[in-house]
Amino acid sequence: MTIRPRAVIVGVVVLVVLAAGVVTAVILTSGNGTADTFAIHGTVSVSCTSMAACSGYSDIDSGAQVEVLNQHNEVLGVGSLTENDSSTGYAYSFLFTVSGVPRGEGLYGVHVGNANRGVIWKPEDQAATTGFQLVIGS
């Protein structure tokens, strides 16, 4: 059996290309990419005077969508509400986390519930550190 020089060269080139692809994939999925994103945490509190008054907030419930927006109203990330254990009587409290939000947008807005709820805005440093504490109701 004779080894052809051309086959050896092709084999080496294929191995180099594969190795380069693996190294590139490792670099892209390593911690380098995570510095460009952050997670936004927050709470949503709903306070009602009666069960009838709470019916006006049916769009704010466990599983409701939470959107993080940029200044151009483009959605940067989506999460959902989970009920907090501190909910009592006609006062409900929910938690949320939206991960993978890109840095560098300046202002970040959070929207929860129907279109009438509006968007609450914070600069990046506050959005990343203190998060959002939204209060709805009386």
C-alpha positions in Angstrom: 0.0 0.0 0.0 1.4 3.4 -1.0 0.4 6.7 0.5 -0.2 9.4 -2.0 1.2 12.8 -1.0 -1.9 14.5 -2.4 -4.2 12.4 -0.1 -2.1 13.3 2.9 -2.3 17.0 2.1 -6.1 16.9 1.6 -6.4 15.0 4.9 -4.3 17.6 6.8 -6.2 20.5 5.3 -9.5 18.9 6.4 -8.3 18.4 9.9 -7.0 22.0 10.2 -10.4 23.3 8.9 -12.3 21.1 11.4 -10.0 22.2 14.3 -10.5 25.8 13.4 -14.3 25.3 13.4 -14.2 23.7 16.8 -12.0 26.5 18.3 -14.3 29.1 16.8 -17.3 27.4 18.3 -15.7 27.2 21.7 -14.8 30.9 21.7 -18.3 32.0 20.6 -20.0 29.9 23.3 -17.6 30.6 26.1 -18.0 33.4 28.6 -16.9 36.1 26.1 -20.4 36.4 24.7 -22.2 36.7 28.1 -20.6 40.1 28.9 -22.7 41.6 26.2 -26.0 40.6 27.8 -27.6 40.7 31.2 -30.8 39.6 33.0 -33.5 42.0 34.1 -35.3 41.0 37.3 -38.5 42.6 38.7 -41.7 42.4 40.7 -45.3 43.3 39.8 -47.6 44.0 42.7 -51.4 44.2 42.2 -53.5 45.7 45.0 -57.3 45.7 44.9 -59.9 46.7 47.4 -62.3 43.8 46.5 -62.6 40.8 44.3 -64.6 42.8 41.8 -61.9 45.4 41.6 -59.3 42.7 40.9 -61.3 41.5 37.9 -59.9 44.6 36.1 -56.5 43.1 36.3 -57.1 39.7 34.8 -54.3 40.2 32.3 -51.8 40.3 35.2 -51.5 36.7 36.4 -49.0 33.9 36.7 -47.7 33.1 33.2 -48.4 36.5 31.8 -45.8 37.7 29.3 -43.2 40.3 30.3 -41.5 42.2 27.4 -38.3 44.1 27.6 -38.1 46.8 25.0 -35.5 49.3 23.6 -36.2 53.0 22.9 -37.5 52.0 19.4 -40.1 49.7 21.0 -38.3 46.6 19.6 -38.6 43.5 21.9 -35.2 42.6 23.3 -36.4 39.7 25.5 -39.4 38.0 26.8 -40.2 36.4 30.2 -43.2 35.5 32.2 -44.7 36.3 35.6 -44.5 33.7 38.4 -46.6 34.2 41.6 -44.7 35.2 44.6 -45.4 33.5 47.9 -46.2 36.9 49.6 -49.6 37.2 47.8 -52.4 37.6 50.3 -56.1 38.7 50.3 -56.5 41.1 47.4 -52.8 41.9 47.1 -50.9 39.8 44.5 -47.2 39.8 43.9 -45.4 38.3 40.9 -41.7 37.9 40.1 -40.1 37.9 36.6 -36.7 37.5 35.1 -35.8 38.2 31.4 -32.4 36.8 30.5 -30.1 37.5 27.5 -31.0 41.2 27.3 -28.4 42.9 25.1 -26.3 45.7 26.7 -25.8 49.1 25.1 -29.4 50.2 24.5 -29.4 53.2 26.8 -33.0 52.9 28.1 -34.8 49.7 28.7 -38.6 49.4 29.1 -40.7 46.7 30.7 -44.3 46.0 29.6 -46.6 43.6 31.3 -50.2 42.8 30.5 -52.5 44.4 27.9 -51.7 47.3 25.7 -53.3 49.8 28.1 -50.6 49.1 30.7 -47.9 51.2 29.1 -44.1 50.8 29.5 -41.9 51.7 32.5 -38.4 52.9 31.5 -35.1 52.8 33.2 -31.5 53.5 32.2 -29.3 50.4 31.7 -27.4 50.7 35.0 -30.6 50.7 37.0 -32.3 48.0 34.9 -29.3 45.7 35.4 -28.8 46.4 39.1 -32.1 47.3 40.8 -34.5 45.9 38.1 -38.1 47.0 38.0 -40.7 47.2 40.7 -44.1 47.7 39.1 -47.2 48.5 41.2 -50.8 48.3 39.8 -54.0 49.1 41.5 -55.0 51.1 44.6 
